[in-house]
Amino acid sequence: MSTRELVVLGTASQAPTRQRNHNGYLLRWDDEAILFDPGEGTQRQLLLAGVSPWSIRKICITHFHGDHCLGLPGVLQRLSLDGVSHPVDVAFPESGTPYYERLRHASVFHDRVDVRPCPVRSDGLVIDGPAFALSAVRLDHDPETFGWRIEEPPGRHMLAERLDEAGIRGPAVGDLLRSGSLTANGRTVELEEMSVERPGQRMAFVMDTGLCDAAVELAAEADLLVCEATFASADQHLARRYRHLTAGDAARVALDAGARRLVITHFSQRYPDVRVLLDEASAIFPEVVAAEDLMRVAVPHRRDGTVPG
């Protein structure tokens, strides 16, 4: 069975704590993985989480504050050490290219991975593939910051009763899906008669931003929304000063966007117990998880109730 889940590698913001590593989030999407914002220690957290670096095919960096990118050299060097043979795309704000180049070649190593930089200049599609599209939207933070969105193409959900009535069974169902039509019991049957459109799964990653419409745009109809919740509402003045979100802000983004499951993270060290943040968010949006290091969070099943894959 296919696996689509978030593996949380780190949940701290600017300063790590005894319980929280710097940022790091890996989205397992069937046979490949997308690594978001690898902070310091990401390589070791992958080991502790039981995730093979071989699965990483894309790395997305929201911005070049250290807690979101200083783990990149170690990850890329580990991929070289392991002799990873597939290309690895690295998406990042184009304005941060000098920082990317420094991180890419931060030390001496035997560089043998096909790393493909994908600098992002503006909102829109970044990478389009058969399994999903990766797009970016600029957020409200300094330095320039982009949030990321993963979206699976729509498919078809077959209607069992109609198939049975038409006498279409077994391999013929697959033939209908592939060809769009077939002849059954003397009549031509179209795919649209036997199915309904099935929306693809969607995941959004909103990190380091002030409250803005762009965050809601990224999260629109997301099955899984990973969102920063650096502060509690009692410290809202700090959130506004540093252009971050409170836990309540994150919940309102999820609610306004019609998201299904919210994962809050990027916690300030001032909250040794994040229950205050979880309580604040869940009072606004019920389906919320407070991330913990090495936690796994499933991407909810598709909206029509079918299992991914």
SVG drawing of the C-alpha trace seen along z (x, -y; Angstrom):
<svg xmlns="http://www.w3.org/2000/svg" viewBox="-28 -45 66 55">
<polyline fill="none" stroke="black" stroke-width="0.4" points="0.0,0.0 1.2,-3.5 2.3,-5.7 1.7,-9.4 2.7,-10.9 4.6,-13.7 7.7,-12.7 8.5,-15.5 12.3,-15.8 12.4,-19.0 9.9,-21.5 12.0,-24.3 12.2,-27.9 15.3,-30.0 16.8,-28.1 16.7,-24.3 15.8,-22.9 16.5,-19.6 13.3,-18.2 13.2,-20.0 15.6,-19.9 15.8,-22.7 13.2,-22.5 13.0,-19.6 9.9,-18.0 9.9,-15.1 6.8,-14.3 6.7,-10.7 4.7,-10.5 4.5,-6.9 8.0,-5.9 9.7,-9.3 10.0,-12.1 10.2,-15.9 12.3,-17.4 11.2,-20.8 13.5,-23.3 16.4,-21.1 17.8,-22.9 20.9,-21.8 20.8,-18.1 18.5,-17.0 20.8,-14.2 20.8,-12.7 17.1,-13.1 16.5,-11.2 18.5,-8.4 16.5,-8.5 13.2,-8.6 14.2,-5.5 14.0,-7.4 16.5,-6.5 18.1,-9.5 17.7,-7.5 14.0,-8.4 14.7,-12.2 14.1,-13.5 13.2,-17.1 14.3,-19.6 12.3,-22.8 13.7,-25.8 11.2,-28.5 13.9,-31.1 17.5,-31.4 17.3,-31.9 19.6,-29.4 17.0,-27.3 15.5,-26.5 18.6,-25.7 21.8,-25.0 21.2,-21.3 21.3,-21.4 25.1,-20.8 25.0,-17.7 22.0,-16.2 23.5,-16.7 26.9,-15.4 25.1,-12.3 23.4,-11.7 26.8,-11.8 28.3,-9.5 25.5,-7.0 25.9,-7.3 22.3,-8.3 21.8,-7.9 18.7,-9.9 18.5,-13.6 17.6,-15.8 15.8,-19.1 16.4,-21.9 13.8,-24.7 14.5,-28.0 13.9,-31.8 16.0,-33.1 17.0,-36.1 18.8,-33.7 21.0,-32.2 24.3,-33.4 23.4,-31.6 22.3,-28.5 25.7,-28.4 27.6,-28.7 25.5,-25.9 25.8,-23.7 29.6,-23.9 30.1,-24.5 33.0,-22.0 35.2,-19.6 33.5,-16.4 33.3,-14.0 30.4,-15.6 28.7,-13.0 24.9,-13.7 23.0,-15.3 21.6,-18.3 19.3,-20.5 18.7,-24.0 15.2,-25.4 15.4,-29.1 11.9,-30.6 11.3,-34.2 7.5,-34.5 4.3,-32.7 3.3,-29.7 4.3,-26.3 7.8,-25.2 7.9,-21.5 5.3,-19.5 5.5,-15.8 3.2,-12.8 2.8,-12.2 2.2,-15.8 2.8,-19.4 5.0,-21.6 4.0,-25.3 5.2,-28.3 3.5,-31.4 5.4,-34.3 4.7,-34.8 5.1,-37.9 8.5,-37.6 12.0,-39.0 14.2,-37.7 12.0,-36.7 10.0,-33.6 8.0,-31.2 5.5,-28.6 5.1,-25.4 2.1,-23.4 2.0,-19.7 -1.0,-18.8 -1.8,-15.5 -3.6,-15.5 -7.3,-14.7 -8.3,-11.1 -11.5,-9.1 -13.5,-7.3 -15.3,-4.3 -19.0,-3.7 -19.4,-0.1 -23.1,0.1 -23.0,-1.4 -20.1,0.9 -22.1,3.9 -25.2,2.9 -23.2,2.5 -21.5,5.9 -18.0,4.4 -15.8,6.4 -12.2,7.4 -9.6,6.4 -12.3,4.5 -12.4,1.8 -8.8,1.1 -9.3,1.1 -12.0,-1.5 -9.8,-3.7 -7.0,-3.6 -8.9,-4.0 -11.8,-6.2 -14.4,-3.9 -15.1,-0.3 -17.8,1.9 -19.7,4.0 -22.8,6.1 -23.2,4.6 -23.0,0.9 -20.2,-1.6 -19.7,-2.8 -17.9,-6.0 -15.7,-6.5 -17.7,-9.5 -20.8,-7.3 -19.1,-4.9 -17.1,-7.3 -16.9,-10.7 -13.9,-13.0 -11.8,-12.3 -9.8,-15.3 -6.1,-14.6 -4.5,-15.0 -3.0,-18.3 -0.4,-19.3 0.6,-22.9 3.7,-24.1 3.4,-27.5 6.5,-28.6 7.7,-32.0 5.1,-34.5 2.9,-37.2 -0.8,-36.7 -1.6,-37.2 -4.0,-36.1 -1.1,-34.2 -1.1,-31.7 -4.8,-31.0 -4.2,-30.7 -1.5,-28.1 -3.6,-26.1 -6.8,-26.1 -8.6,-22.7 -5.4,-21.1 -5.7,-17.7 -2.7,-18.3 -1.5,-21.8 1.8,-22.2 1.9,-25.7 4.1,-27.7 2.7,-28.6 5.6,-30.3 3.8,-32.2 0.7,-32.1 -1.9,-34.9 -0.7,-36.3 2.5,-37.2 0.8,-38.4 2.9,-41.6 6.0,-39.5 4.3,-37.7 3.4,-40.9 6.9,-42.5 8.8,-39.5 6.2,-38.6 5.2,-35.2 2.0,-33.5 0.3,-32.7 -1.3,-29.3 -4.7,-31.1 -3.5,-32.6 -2.5,-29.2 -5.9,-27.8 -7.7,-30.6 -5.6,-30.0 -6.7,-26.4 -10.3,-27.3 -10.5,-30.0 -8.7,-27.7 -11.0,-24.7 -8.1,-22.5 -8.7,-19.1 -5.8,-18.5 -3.5,-21.1 -0.1,-20.4 1.3,-23.3 5.1,-23.6 8.1,-26.0 7.6,-26.6 9.4,-29.4 11.7,-28.2 9.6,-30.3 7.0,-27.5 8.5,-24.3 5.0,-22.9 3.1,-23.5 -0.3,-22.6 -1.1,-26.3 -0.6,-26.5 -2.5,-23.3 -5.4,-24.4 -5.5,-27.8 -5.5,-26.3 -8.0,-23.5 -10.5,-26.0 -10.7,-27.4 -9.9,-24.4 -10.7,-21.0 -8.5,-18.7 -5.1,-20.0 -1.9,-18.2 1.0,-19.8 4.1,-18.4 6.7,-16.6 10.1,-15.5 10.1,-12.2 6.3,-12.1 4.5,-10.8 1.2,-12.3 -0.8,-10.6 -2.1,-12.6 -5.9,-12.1 -7.5,-9.8 -8.8,-11.5 -12.0,-13.4 -14.1,-10.7 -12.9,-8.2 -10.7,-6.1 -7.3,-5.0 -4.2,-6.6 -2.4,-4.6"/>
</svg>
